[in-house]
Amino acid sequence: MKFTVSQSALGRAIAVVAKGIGGQSTLPILGGIYIKAEAGAIELQTTNVNISIRHAIPANVEEEGATVVSGRILTNVAKNLPDAAVSVEAEAGMVSIDCQKAHFRLNALDPSDFPEFPHVDLEQTVELPCELLSSMVDKVYKVTSKDTSRPILAGVLLTVDQNTIRLVATDSYRLAVCDTNSETSSASEPFEAIVPGTVLHDVMALASGSETLSIGIASSQIVFTFGNTTYVSRRIEGNFPNFRQLLPATCNTTAKIDAASLMQALRRVAVIATSNPSVRFDIDADGSLLKLSASSPDQGESTELMDVEVEGESLSIALNYHYVLDCVAASSQDKELSFELLSSMQPAVFKSYGSINYLYLLMPVRM
């Protein structure tokens, strides 16, 4: 195998497939990057059993072939080479890399031992706009659970039905739902999949330069295709919680809050909430005020008043300020938040409306 490619193109290609490199695997081959050169292009592949990534770039191929090189070493070599043409040649269990005056000879592994890239017979596919989907993922990704004992909560429910795209995530303490209308390539049947949150987040980062993203599903796998990249992941199987059952049917108090002002006020008040992340929200319906307060036996207390529009009765509730900040950050493109309460012991609901509608439900904490 022998080919020449630019350092920048090789570096970008390695960065795309790097997420699939196996970590603490007992199989050294999974820690490698599979490189195949043929017909004017090189194809890079990685896999860690759970995900497999394939990416192709044009190259001047003088001799076709394949090899496997340590992903960690190849990543460090590629990013430190000068910005010039890189010549790569593989033979007799070694890979030679030359770039201007730099020369490397790296140990190679047998490419026949590298797992074959998954062939998936897709049952359903949908094509979605990348930039829009990326904005939606940013709104729900942080709400996915990190508890490995409940894998279903580590996923994001993605549905596409009649040009309505919806993402839902929950970690049992909070729930995030966002939806929007957009032209899609979905068939008449609704498209539905539970995608691992980390996978969806990584895919959107990799696909940032693409206009559209194709998503296909099979019984146990999900396939993302964008540009010259194919990303295959295990699909989370099971029944996602019925989020509609969690939403209060009504509310007794609604406050309209300026999102940027809430972010700043909450950060100031939370300076005191070092040992206890609880911040109290007191809505004064008569005075059209929202009072934020926090206290700590060691640090003291803090309060701040905000002017708000209130409909309904006065109510108080305590919330984890970290979770509220996540909500406000996710709503940063919207100027106004609707804050709805049923009682001090019932979940609080934040809503914002725009090109992407957003709902964030949060369980209260003890006052």
Residue, then its C-alpha position, 0 to 999 in steps of 0.5 A: m500500500k502506498f499513497t500521498v495525501s495532504q496533512s490537513a486532510l489526513g488530520r481531519a479524517i483521523a479526527v472524524v474516526a477517532k471517536g470509534i477507537g477502542g479504549q481499554s479493550t483486551l483486543p489491541i486491534l480495536g485500538g487501531i485505525y484501519i486504512k484501506a487505499e484504493a481507486g483514488a481514495i483512502e478509507l479509514q475505519t474504527t470500531n469499539v464494538n458499540i460504534s463503528i465509524r468509516h470515513a473516506i477522503p481523496a488521495n493519490v494512490e500509487e499502490e492499493g492495500a490495507t493496514v492497521v496502525s495504533g490510533r493513538i500514535l497515528t493521531n499524535v503523528a498526524k497532528n504534529l506533521p507540517d502542513a504539507a504532503v504526507s507519503v504513507e507506505a505499508e509493507a512487512g508489518m510496518v508503516s512508513i510516514d514521510c512529510q518533508k524532513a519528518h520520517f516515522r516507521l510505525n508497527a502495523l497490525d494485520p488488517s485481516d484481523f480488523p472487524e468487518f464494517p457492519h452491513v445493516d439492512l435498514e428498515q426505515t430512513v429519514e433525512l434531516p437538516c443538520e444545523l436544525l437537528s444540532s440545535m435541538v440536540d443541544k437543548v436536550y443532550k444534558v438531560t440524558s442520564k449518566d446512570t448505566s443501570r437504566p440505559i433507556l434513560a441514557g438515550v434521546l427519543l427521536t421521532v419524525d412524523q409528518n414533518t414534525i421533528r421531536l427530541v425527548a430526554t429525561d434522567s427521572y429528575r427532569l424532562a426536556v422536550c423540543d420540537t419543530n416543523s421542517e421538510t423531511s424525507s420521512a415516509s408516511e409511517p412515523f420514524e422513531a428511535i432511541v439513540p444513545g445521547t453521547v452518540l447523538h451528540d458526537v454525530m452532530a459535532l462530526a456532521s457540523g459541516s454537512e447540510t443534511l444527515s441521513i438516519g437509518i434504523a434496523s432492529s438493533q442498530i442505527v446508522f448515520t450518514f453524512g458527507n463521506t462518513t458512515y457512523v453505526s451505533r447500537r440502538i437502545e432497545g426498550n420502551f421510552p417513558n411516556f413523557r406526556q403522562l408526566l406533564p401537568a394538565t394545568c397550572n395555577t401560576t404562570a410567570k413570564i421571565d426574561a431569560a437573560s435576566l434570569m440567567q444572570a440573577l440565578r448565577r449571582v444568587a447561587v454564589i451562596a449555594t455551594s453545599n446545597p444547590s437549592v434555590r427558592f423561587d417565590i412568585d408574588a402575583d400581587g407585586s408582579l415579582l419573582k424573588l430568588s433566594a439561597s442560604s447556607p449555614d456556612q456562607g450566609e444568604s442571598t436574594e434578588l428580585m426580578d420584575v415578571e408578568v404573573e397570571g394566577e396566584s402567588l406560589s413558592i418552590a425550590l429547585n436545583y439551580h444547576y438544572v435551571l441554568d441548563c434549561v435557561a442556557a438551552s433557551s438562550q435563543d429565546k428572549e422570554l421563558s414561561f414559568e408554570l407552577l401547579s404547587s410547591m410539591q408538583p414539577a415546575v415547567f419552563k416553556s419557550y416558543g420559537s423556530i424550536n419549541y422547548l419544554y423543560l420539566l423539573m422536579p422540586v427539592r425540599m424547601 
